[in-house]
């Protein structure tokens, strides 16, 4: 350890304010009926991600209510820690919002910035050493939690280099997280474009409506516009494009198609925890000896069928396997695969629609807390489509498949950057790796 590094307790690093370290539960004063459509965002445990950014949907309270919860307000540079539930994780407040409010089961730390760079401490707690210190007083019996959480947090010791070096280390690691987040935001935009096309063509039938009304089809070439009918006909689903058919899902998709893996063989395993709630691609998986579970190949779509994973939107498009490789995962997946002629991504885009999710949720059976969707209940779901050999499917695939290829490439890059960040993190935080050396490594990678 370099001689200029010094040891502090977290209590010594807090800001002078009495509220610089605070703890929930704050939820006793914040019920669901206090939430509003927009206002001050509330940070919950599920918002903490594997980078600096918060993820998933926020709930909001009014500014007036947030003012009454002053000690629970957090601002730029504040660190937040769950002390129950998702313990061992840490988040940091950025500049996207002027303030947030903590929900129940969270703690906050406001740093004395003359001693500690908040982002350095964030990465310290993200390192194996920092994570270990957060978990030292944790119990995993029942709901995971930390005994005497404030006392435990205050007593944690951390070695700090001089402030300028803390800032340099935080900057190096932050560059990698920023690139990962940039990829995520770009991917959200790309997927939104593909979903908008799917919704317009196959749900709202916008091109058909335009032709029926005699309007020009904005953004569609004449040869593509010619592939859409110019009128509607009645069906069990209501008006559908003339010449299309209402078909039950098994006529359009294979549902839980047979895939073969030898029991005990080593194969990619995707667990439910790594199923994405947003975006098509899981960010990580592991190699595991094959047991009971659903099998899948590239081009399959996985839909979580159990509560609350289905309601949370856990859905994935399989794009991370090698050619000819078979992966496996939870028994609580439903596997969808469009039949010949229909682009594979069609199933993923359908599974992400509100209508499909609402239907699946309505089919859930079982006792409270263990409800799931029977796979055969999807036989009752119908879609209106042209025939499988329609050139419209070919053109649709030609438009959206390259978009998802870009998403896949960005996710693969992010996996590489995350692996580099996680390799550098403990060495920088401990002083084993010096800043100039790390800067050269990151420069080559980005």
Buried (B, 14 or more C-beta within 10 A) or exposed (E): EEEEBEEBEBBBBBBEEEEBBBBBBBBEEBEEEEBEEEBBBBBBBBBBBBBBBBBEEBBBBBEEBBEEBEEBBBBBBBBBBBBBBBBBBBBBBBEEBEBBBBBBBBBBBBBBEEBBBBBBBBBBBBBEBBBEBBBEBBEEEEEBBBEEBBEBBBBBEBBBBEBEBBBBBBBBBBBBBBBBBEBBEEBEEBBEEBBEBBBBBBBEBBBBBBBBEEEEBEEBEEEBBEBBBBEBEEBEEEBBBEEBBBBEBEBBBBBBBEBEBEEEEEBBBBBBEBBBBBBBBBBEBEEBEBEEBBBBBBBBBBBBBBBEBBBBBBBBBBBBBEEEEBBBBBEBBBBBBBBEBBBBBBBBBBBBBEEBBEBBEEBBEEEEEEBBBEBEBBEEBBBBBBEBEBEBBBBBBEBBEEBBEEBBEBBBBBBEBBEBBBEBBBBBBBBEBBBEEBBEBBEEBE
